[in-house]
Amino acid sequence: MTKLSVNINKIATLRNARGGNVPDLLKVAADIQKFGGQGITIHPRPDERHIRYQDARDLKSIVYTEYNIEGNPEKSFVDLVLEIKPEQVTLVPDAVDAITSNAGWDTIKHKDFLIEMVQEFQRNGIRTSIFVDPVLEMIEGAKIIGTERIELYTEAFAHQYGLGNKNGIDPYVKSAVLANELGLGINAGHDLSLDNIQFFHQNIPGLLEVSIGHALISEAIYLGLDNVVNMYLQKLK
C-alpha cells in the first residue's frame, strides 16, 4: 500500500500572511490524520517564511502517524531534526532563496557529504530519504551512500502528463525498477495531484509513500468552497 503524507507548508504560508494563528497549523495536522492521512510532512526553511522551527517542535506531540521533515541539511536544519527525531528525514538540495524544490541531489558529486549526513541521522534512529531525479546513476549513487529510501522528484512527470504525454513516466518506472533491485524504498513528490496521482501510482512498482502539499491544499479549497459559501448563506438568512 502507498501511504499519503500531507505537506502542510501552505497552511503555514496562509497563517503567516495575516499573523495570528488562523488557520491553526496544529489542528490542521491533527485533522488530516483524523481524516485518514498517513503522515505529515513539513519543509522548514532558514527564513521560516512558512513552517517555523517552533512549528516543527510543536508538531512532534501532534503527529502520531509518520512525521517527515524535509530540507537542505545545513547546520540549523540538522540540529532541529536531531532534536525532534521524526520517523523520517528527507534531504533536499534546495537553495536558501528557492521558492520550491527544483532538483534532486547529484549523489555522485555530493557522495561524501551525504554519507556523513545519512549516517548522523541513522545513528539517531531516523530513517533517511534522498530527493533525486529519475536518473539511474543518481539512484545507484543513493545506494552507495547508504540511505534507506529515495524520493523521486516528480515535477517532470507532472508537466508531461499535463501535456498529455504519458510516456513522461518512463524514466520513473525505470528508476523504480532499479531502486527495487537495489533494495531502496521509494517515495515520490512534487506536483502530484488528483489529476495524475492514480496513473503514477499504478505504474510505479514498490511505491511506498507520496508527499503532496500544494495541489492537495489547493484542491481542498476548490472542493470545499461550495460547502463553506452555503454555510455562510445559511447564517445570513
C-alpha positions, 0 to 999 in steps of 0.5 A: 500500500502507498501511504499519503503524507500531507505537506502542510507548508501552505497552511503555514504560508496562509497563517503567516500572511495575516499573523495570528494563528488562523488557520491553526497549523496544529489542528490542521495536522491533527485533522488530516490524520483524523481524516485518514492521512498517513503522515505529515510532512513539513519543509522548514526553511532558514527564513521560516517564511512558512513552517517555523522551527517552533512549528516543527517542535510543536508538531512532534506531540501532534503527529502520531502517524509518520512525521517527515521533515524535509530540507537542505541539511545545513547546520540549523536544519540538522540540529532541529531534526536531531532534536525532534527525531521524526520517523523520517528525514528527507534531504533536499538540495534546495537553495536558501532563496528557492521558492520550491524544490527544483532538483534532486541531489547529484549523489555522485558529486555530493557522495561524501557529504551525504554519507556523513549526513545519512549516517548522523541521522541513522545513528539517531534512529531516523530513517533517511530519504534522498530527493533525486531525479529519475536518473539511474546513476543518481539512484545507484549513487543513493545506494552507495551512500547508504540511505534507506529510501529515495524520493523521486522528484516528480515535477517532470512527470507532472508537466508531461502528463499535463501535456498529455504525454504519458510516456513522461513516466518512463524514466520513473518506472525505470528508476523504480525498477532499479531502486527495487533491485537495489533494495531502496524504498521509494517515495515520490513528490512534487506536483502530484495531484488528483489529476495524475496521482492514480496513473503514477501510482499504478505504474510505479512498482514498490511505491511506498509513500507520496508527499503532496502539499500544494495541489492537495491544499489547493484542491481542498479549497476548490472542493470545499468552497461550495460547502463553506459559501452555503454555510455562510448563506445559511447564517445570513438568512 
